[in-house]
Amino acid sequence: MKQQNVNAKIARKTLAIVSTGLVLAGRSSPAQTDATNSVPAWLTQPMSLADTVNVALKQNGNILRGKNDLEATYGVVIQTKAIALPSVKVSGNYQITTETEQPPFPAPVQDQSWTANIQLVQSIYEGGRIKSAFRTAKLTKDQALLQYQTIIADALLQVRIAYYDVLLAADQIEVNEASIKLLTQQLDDQKRRYEAGTVPRFNVLQAEVELSNQRPKLFQARNAHRIAKNNLANFLGYRIPPQVWEDIPLKLTDHLDYAPYQVDLPVALGKALENRTELAALKKAEALRKEGIITAQAGQKPSVQLFGGYGARNSAFSNDPGRDIDGVTGGAQVSWSIFDGQLTKGKVMQAQSLYESAKVDVDNQTRSIELEVRTDYSNMIEAWEILESQKKVQEEAEESLRLAKARNDAGTGTQLDVLSAQTSLTQARSTQVQALHDYDVARARLERAMGVMTWGKQ
């Protein structure tokens, strides 16, 4: 119940951020000479999956860039609606003319001239483009918001998977450390037996080889853990300072789990087609292409504007530039391109083709989303089946190792039986951890495919 409340709280916060198009762009302070000072506070505290989501919403590079793209699109929206609003223009001119030759008869010659005008122009008919501009502006804004939501969903999926990768690597370290501990105990036992003369030196060498073969797996798990934490920090918008060479102080509080997630495939497909912002954005693009046809066809229709203003100029019949003529102007103007060399026809053909392509894009994206849901659903089923098959394997492997040790102590078994049982136990533990990771990742991908924003076990 507590996790549900946390998820609900984050979901409300994220939706509020998406609806307004604003994300808090909090950045960590620049790296200082002291490595300790360069580490932000959130990195030194235990972090749940919900905590990493909150940090990503503020600092993830893709989300911040998406926010800037959204704001840029809002600028395009303002430009689109400009055709429906009046324009005010101010113009002026001043000119001096110098005579290069005297005329044969003296006469007053004007050598200075000036004009000044202010005019307001309002379009009242543009062949349908005015109403289309308002529809286009709204569609453009909606499309940009949907694209921004897609960026957020993709970024949070990356964060979620990266979080699970860190948990997997940490668990694999524990598995390999436990295996090395068992093999070390086995080696010590064989050394004692060899010193007592009850086993040959071959047993000691065999135990040493098994222990040596296991150590590289531990080193690999530790390296995978370091890389996974670096990857998660990168998704959280944190630039690791040069002073940090090997490991970053990132501690996670959640654990890999396999809580049942009940959803039927038809329901998952329905949610995906209803919630996926990529599909909704393409439908907006289709509507925009349809508006593009209206805009192109407007070239075949007249354009009508009303204008009014005030102007002044000096008299053309006087050399005195201070003698001016001024007054109010107003009227209407109509322009109609009767023949433009088939320019408009070509634009209409282009717009219609782009509209048909947009409809194809919607159809292709629909099928692609359905395929993605089916694939992720199938992967989650596979991961769940593997988990179910591994329920008792670890217990059985532990019991098998106990029996192998007991038989070896009683003289009825061999060291090879013990080593084989230890290997089987390590493999069972590793498979269990990997299956948990694969299930959580498969669930995360399925939820993303359905357009559902959650960040934890329900």
C-alpha positions, 0 to 999 in steps of 0.5 A: 500500500505504501508503494502504491501511494508513492507511485500515485504521488509520483504519477500525479507529479509527472502528469502535472509537469507534462501538462504544463510542459515545465520541468524543474531544471535543477542541476548539481553544482559544478565539480570542485577540487575536493571530490566530496564537494562535487557529489550532490546530496541525492547521490549520497543518500539511499535511493528508491526507484521512485527517488531516481524517477524524481531526479530524472524528471529534473535532470535527465538530458533527454527530458531537458532537451525535450522541454526546450523543443516544446518551448520552441514549438510554442513559438511556432504556434504563435507564428502560425496564428499571426495571419489572423491578427492585425499588423501595424506597419510604420514607414518613413523616407527622407531624401536629398537631391543635389543638382549637378547642372543649372537649368537654362531658365531659373525655376524653383527646384525641390531638393528635399523630400520626406514621407511618414506613414503608419498603417494597420492591416487586417486580413478578413479573407485568405481563402480559408487559411485564417480558420485553418491557422487556429486549427493548425496552431492547436494541433501543433501544440497538442502534437508537441506536448504528446512528443514531449510525453513520449520523451519522458516515458522513454527516459523513465523506462531507461532509468527503470531498466538501469536501476534494475541492472544495478540491482542485478549486478549487486545480487550477482556479487553476493552470489559469487561471494557466497560461492567463493566462500563455499569453495574456500571452506572446501579448500581449507577442509581438503588441506586439513585432510591432506595434512592428516593424510586422509586425502591425496594432494589431487583433492587440494589441487582440484579445490584450488582450481575450482576456487581460481575459476570462480574468482574471475566471475566475482571480478566481472560482477563487480565491474558490471556493478560499477558500469551499471551505476555509472549508466544509471548516474548518466540517465540521472543527469549526473556528470561523474567528476574526474576524481572518482576513478572506480566507484560512485557512492550510489546506494539503492534501496529497492530489490528485484521482486516478482510480484504477479502482474495480471493483464490479459493480452487483449486488454494490453493491446487496447490500453496501448492503442488508447494511451501511446503518445506516439500514436496520438502524435501521428494522428495529430500529424495526419490532421496537420497534413489535412490542414496543409491541403487547405493552406495550399488550396488558398492560393487559388482564392482571393485575399482581402484585407482592410487597412487604415492609417495616417500619413504625412509628406512635404509638398511637391510644389514647394522647396520648403520641407516644412510645408507638409500635407497629412491626413487619414487613409483607409480602405480595402485591398483585394489580390487574386492570382489568376494564373501562377504557372501551376504553382498552387496546383503543385502545392496542392498535389504535394499536400495531398500526397503528404496527407496520404503518407501521414495516414500510412504512418498512423497505420504502420505505427498502430501495427508496430505498437501492437507487435511491441505489446505482443513481444513484451507480453510474450517476454514477460510470460517467458520470464514468469515461467522461468521464475516459476521453474526456479522456485524450489531449485535453489532449495534443492541445490542447497540440500544436494550440497549438504548431502554431498558433504555428508557423504564425503565426510562419511567416506561414501562420496567424493570431492567431485560430488561436493564441487559439482553440488557447489557449482549447481548451487551457484548456477541456481542462485545466479539463474534465480537472480537473472530471472528476477531481473528479466521479469522486472525488465519485461514488466517495465517494457510491457507497461511502457508498451501499454503507455502505463506510467508506473515505477514499482511493484503494485 
